Amino acid sequence: MQSNLYVTNLGYSIDGEALRAHFSSCGDVISADVISDRETGRSRGFGFVEMSTQEQAQKAIEMLNDQPLGGRALGVALARPRK
């Protein structure tokens, strides 16, 4: 079963490919998206990473939460389902 992760405190220079590469150390990354502002196109400082299994998602939380990427300590948690 796939698991979505909510990633916060991203540096503005981080894009989806950098996020994918960073999380690939924890397993298979299905998708990695950095959310950007509609008007400016600039990163909003958060994104979502979809891992292929719940175990890999949990490993990513344990390994990468509060770890630096682009000069900032990431916040990594399970994403809540959309309503």
N, C-alpha and C positions, 0 to 999 in steps of 0.2 A: 504494500500500500504506500502510495506517495505521501510525502509530508511537506507542507509549505512552512518556510521560516520567514519571520519578520526581522529585518536587519536595520538597526538604527545607528545614528551618529556616523554616517558615511561622509568622508571628505568629498568636497565638490569635484575633485579630479577623478573620482572613482566612477568607472562605467560598468556596464553589464559584463563585459569580458574580464575585467579585473576582478569583479565579484565572483564570477564563475571559477576563475583560476584559483582564487583564495579558498573557496569552499571545496574544490575538487580533492583536496588532501583528505577530506572526510568521507569521500565516496562519490557516487555518480550524481552529477548535477544535471537535472533535466532542463531547468531554466533558471536564469538569473537576470532580474530586471531592476534597474534603478529608476525610481519615479522622478519625473521631471515636471517643472512648472509649465503649464500650458502656454502661458504668454511669453515667458523669457527663454524657455528651453533649458534653463539651469536646473541642476539636480536639487531636489528638495531635502536631501540628506538621509533618505531611507529607501529601502527596496525590499524585494522578496526573492528568496531562493527556494526552488523546489528540488528536494532530494528524492531519490528513487525508493528509499525505504524509511520507515520510522526509526530504525536503529541508526541509520546514517544521519538522520536529522538530529537525533539525540546526541550522537557523537559530535556533530558540528556545534551544537549548543555548548556541550561540555568543553570542547577544545578551543572554540573561537570567541565565546562571550567574554567581553572585557579584554580582548587581545587587540593589539594595534593593527590598523590597516590605513595607509595614507596619513599617518600621524595622529590618528584618533582611535580611541578604544571603542570597538564595536559593541553594540547591544544585539544579542541574538536570542530569539525566543520563537516558540511555535506561533504561527499566525492564526488568528481567529477566523473561522469560516465567514464568508460574506453572507449578509442577510438579504 
